[in-house]
């Protein structure tokens, strides 16, 4: 039975053996060139791209038996085209190979294919780093815009609180003082004619003073500025307790929080407790929790009540009719 010719033909002469050895060495050199260049270029970033491209260009020159190898960036760069991968061909640089005397370069087909693959690796690295750089630029721009927006919001918040302080001082020093003086005058003249009327007017004036003081405290409680969030929230909780609510207040963490957080969390607590007072349906159990963890950046406030709440159907039916 004829087995046919062997799959691997043995060399017939020393010359042929030497030729096969040279071919194997050439293939190994091409493979080493691509592996080493690909490994280095895959790690390139904005700061290391150009040095790594220059090193790859020098490797290409030595591989081709030349003395000069340079890599240039840009669509109009001199040398062999470096085309970025993608649907639309885009030239991102050039690979310039030459001899010292300027003699033309002559390469066989396999060497030319190896250099073509090296140029693809170089172009891919240029394109990737360019995209990464642009992405970082856009992210930095976005972060800067977010920072500016935060500053604007913080400034608006600060201006609002400053306005509250100003109104609070004006009410305290103006209207509240006048109402207090009126109450004292009426209280001093509750004898004689019109006694019942004077007593009624005195009670109205006293109620007005209480309402003004409450409004002043709501605008900007001094406890928040002087003692911090915990003290201000405790004051709100005490107000509920005085009305018969069973308030469980628990606070953990530093006494003073960042000013912006103190103000924001106090306003949340103020609104939440006002909702308890309005919608719980009378005295009930209320839980208030405030926790600050500066190390982990966690700040938490919770206000919970066990009241009857409100009629959601009624709220939906009359939406927009009341403030």
C-alpha positions in Angstrom: 0.0 0.0 0.0 1.4 3.4 -1.1 1.6 5.7 2.0 2.4 8.8 -0.1 5.1 11.4 0.4 6.0 12.4 4.0 4.2 15.4 5.5 7.5 17.0 6.6 10.2 16.9 4.0 13.7 16.5 5.3 16.4 18.9 3.9 18.5 17.4 1.1 21.6 19.5 1.6 23.5 21.6 4.1 22.6 24.7 2.2 18.9 23.9 2.4 19.2 23.3 6.2 20.9 26.6 6.6 18.1 28.3 4.7 15.5 26.7 6.8 17.3 27.8 10.0 17.6 31.4 8.7 13.8 31.4 7.9 13.0 30.1 11.4 15.2 32.8 13.0 13.5 35.5 10.8 10.0 34.3 11.9 11.1 34.2 15.5 12.4 37.8 15.2 9.2 38.9 13.6 7.2 37.3 16.4 9.4 38.7 19.1 9.1 42.2 17.6 5.3 42.1 17.6 5.0 40.5 21.1 7.3 43.0 22.7 5.9 46.0 20.9 2.3 44.9 21.6 3.0 44.3 25.3 4.6 47.8 25.7 2.0 49.7 23.6 -0.9 48.1 25.4 0.3 49.7 28.6 0.7 53.2 27.1 -1.1 56.2 28.5 -1.0 59.9 27.9 2.4 60.4 29.6 4.2 57.3 28.2 2.7 57.1 24.6 5.4 59.0 22.8 8.4 57.3 24.4 6.9 53.9 23.8 6.1 54.8 20.1 9.7 55.9 19.7 10.9 52.6 21.2 8.7 50.7 18.8 9.9 52.7 15.9 13.6 51.9 16.8 12.7 48.2 17.1 11.2 48.4 13.6 14.3 50.0 12.2 16.6 47.4 13.7 14.3 44.6 12.5 14.5 46.0 9.0 18.2 46.4 9.1 18.0 50.2 9.1 19.5 52.8 11.4 16.7 55.4 11.8 13.2 54.8 13.2 10.9 57.6 14.2 7.2 57.8 15.1 5.2 61.0 14.6 1.7 61.9 15.6 -0.9 63.6 13.5 -2.8 63.0 10.2 -0.1 64.8 8.2 2.9 63.1 9.9 5.7 61.9 7.6 6.4 58.2 6.9 4.4 55.1 6.6 0.7 55.4 7.4 -0.5 54.7 10.9 -4.3 54.1 10.4 -6.5 53.9 13.5 -8.9 50.9 13.6 -12.5 51.5 12.9 -15.1 51.6 10.1 -13.7 54.9 8.7 -10.0 54.9 8.0 -8.3 57.7 9.9 -4.6 58.5 9.8 -3.3 59.2 13.3 0.5 59.2 12.7 3.5 58.1 10.6 6.4 55.6 11.0 9.5 56.9 9.4 12.3 54.3 8.6 15.5 55.2 6.8 19.3 54.7 6.6 21.9 57.2 7.5 22.8 57.9 3.9 19.2 58.1 2.8 19.3 54.9 0.8 15.8 53.4 0.0 14.5 50.5 2.2 14.0 47.1 0.6 12.1 44.5 2.6 10.7 41.0 1.7 7.0 40.2 1.8 7.0 38.7 5.3 9.0 41.5 6.8 6.6 44.0 5.2 3.6 42.1 6.7 5.3 42.1 10.1 5.9 45.9 9.9 2.3 46.4 8.8 1.1 44.5 11.9 3.4 46.7 14.0 2.0 49.8 12.4 -1.5 48.6 13.3 -0.4 48.1 16.9 1.1 51.6 17.0 -2.0 53.2 15.5 -4.3 51.3 17.9 -2.3 52.6 20.8 -2.4 56.2 19.5 -6.2 55.9 19.0 -6.9 54.4 22.4 -4.8 56.9 24.3 -6.4 59.7 22.3 -9.8 58.5 23.3 -8.8 58.0 26.9 -7.4 61.5 27.0 -10.5 63.0 25.5 -12.7 61.0 27.9 -10.6 62.2 30.9 -10.8 65.8 29.6 -14.6 65.5 29.4 -14.9 63.9 32.8 -12.7 66.6 34.3 -14.9 69.2 32.6 -18.0 67.5 34.0 -16.5 67.4 37.5 -15.6 71.0 37.3 -19.1 71.9 36.2 -20.5 69.8 39.1 -18.2 71.6 41.5 -19.3 75.0 40.2 -23.0 73.9 40.5 -22.4 72.7 44.0 -20.8 76.1 44.9 -23.7 77.9 43.3 -26.3 75.9 45.2 -24.3 76.3 48.4 -24.1 80.0 47.8 -27.9 80.2 47.2 -28.5 78.2 50.3 -26.2 80.5 52.3 -27.9 83.6 50.9 -31.3 82.2 51.8 -30.2 81.5 55.3 -28.7 84.9 55.7 -32.0 86.4 54.6 -33.7 84.3 57.2 -31.3 85.6 59.8 -32.0 89.2 58.7 -35.8 88.8 58.8 -35.5 87.0 62.1 -33.5 89.9 63.6 -35.9 92.5 62.2 -38.9 90.7 63.6 -37.3 90.3 66.9 -36.0 93.9 67.2 -39.1 95.5 65.6 -42.5 93.8 65.5 -41.9 91.5 68.5 -40.7 94.4 70.7 -43.8 96.5 69.7 -46.1 93.5 70.4 -44.5 92.9 73.7 -44.8 96.6 74.7 -48.5 96.5 73.7 -49.1 93.4 75.8 -47.5 95.1 78.8 -49.5 98.2 78.3 -52.8 96.3 78.1 -51.8 94.1 81.1 -51.3 97.3 83.1 -54.8 98.6 82.3 -57.0 95.6 83.0 -58.8 97.4 85.9 -61.7 99.7 85.7 -64.2 100.0 82.9 -64.1 97.5 80.1 -62.2 95.0 82.2 -63.3 92.0 80.2 -62.5 93.7 76.9 -59.0 94.6 78.2 -58.4 91.1 79.4 -59.4 89.8 75.9 -57.1 92.2 74.2 -54.3 91.4 76.6 -54.7 87.7 75.8 -54.7 88.5 72.0 -51.5 90.5 72.4 -49.9 87.7 74.4 -50.8 85.2 71.7 -49.4 87.5 69.1 -46.1 87.7 71.0 -45.9 83.9 71.2 -46.6 83.5 67.5 -44.0 86.0 66.6 -41.4 84.3 68.8 -42.3 81.0 67.2 -42.0 82.5 63.7 -38.6 84.0 64.6 -37.4 80.6 66.0 -38.6 78.9 62.8 -36.8 81.3 60.6 -33.4 80.7 62.2 -33.2 79.1 65.6 -30.2 80.4 67.6 -29.6 76.9 68.9 -28.6 75.8 65.4 -25.9 78.5 65.2 -24.8 78.4 68.8 -25.0 74.6 69.7 -25.4 72.7 66.4 -27.9 70.4 64.8 -28.5 68.0 67.7 -29.5 70.9 70.0 -31.8 72.4 67.4 -33.5 69.1 66.6 -33.9 68.5 70.4 -35.7 71.8 70.6 -38.1 70.7 67.9 -38.6 67.4 69.7 -39.2 69.2 73.0 -41.9 71.2 71.4 -43.7 68.0 70.3 -43.3 66.5 73.7 -44.9 69.6 75.4 -47.9 69.0 73.2 -48.3 65.4 74.5 -46.4 63.4 71.9 -44.2 60.5 73.1 -40.9 61.5 71.5 -37.9 59.2 71.5 -34.9 61.3 70.4 -31.5 59.6 69.8 -28.4 61.3 68.3 -24.9 59.9 67.7 -21.8 61.4 66.2 -20.2 64.9 66.5 -22.1 67.7 68.0 -21.2 70.0 65.1 -21.8 69.0 61.5 -20.6 70.9 58.3 -22.7 74.2 58.3 -24.4 73.4 55.0 -25.5 69.9 56.3 -26.6 71.3 59.6 -28.9 73.8 57.9 -30.2 71.3 55.3 -30.9 68.6 57.9 -32.5 71.0 60.3 -34.9 72.2 57.6 -35.8 68.5 56.8 -36.4 67.8 60.5 -38.4 71.1 60.9 -40.7 70.1 58.0 -41.1 66.5 59.1 -42.0 67.4 62.6 -44.5 70.0 61.3 -46.1 67.2 59.3 -46.3 65.0 62.4 -48.0 67.8 64.2 -50.4 68.5 61.4 -51.2 65.0 60.1 -50.7 62.5 63.0 -54.1 63.2 64.4 -53.0 64.1 67.9 -50.4 62.9 70.4 -48.7 59.6 69.4 -45.4 57.9 69.4 -42.6 59.7 67.5 -39.1 58.5 66.8 -36.3 61.0 65.8 -32.9 59.7 64.9 -29.8 61.7 63.8 -26.4 60.1 63.1 -23.2 61.6 61.8 -20.1 59.6 60.7 -17.5 62.0 59.3 -15.0 59.2 58.7 -17.3 57.3 56.3 -19.1 60.4 55.0 -22.5 59.2 56.2 -25.1 61.7 57.6 -28.6 60.4 58.4 -31.8 61.9 59.8 -35.0 60.0 60.4 -38.4 61.3 61.7 -41.1 58.6 62.1 -44.5 58.8 63.7 -47.2 56.2 64.6 -50.2 58.6 64.0 -53.2 58.0 61.8 -51.8 60.0 58.9 -54.0 61.6 56.3 -56.6 60.5 53.8 -54.7 60.1 50.5 -58.0 60.0 48.5 -59.0 63.4 49.9 -55.6 64.9 49.1 -55.7 63.6 45.5 -59.3 64.9 45.1 -58.5 68.4 46.3 -55.0 68.7 44.8 -54.2 72.2 43.9 -57.0 73.8 45.9 -55.0 74.6 49.0 -51.5 75.5 50.0 
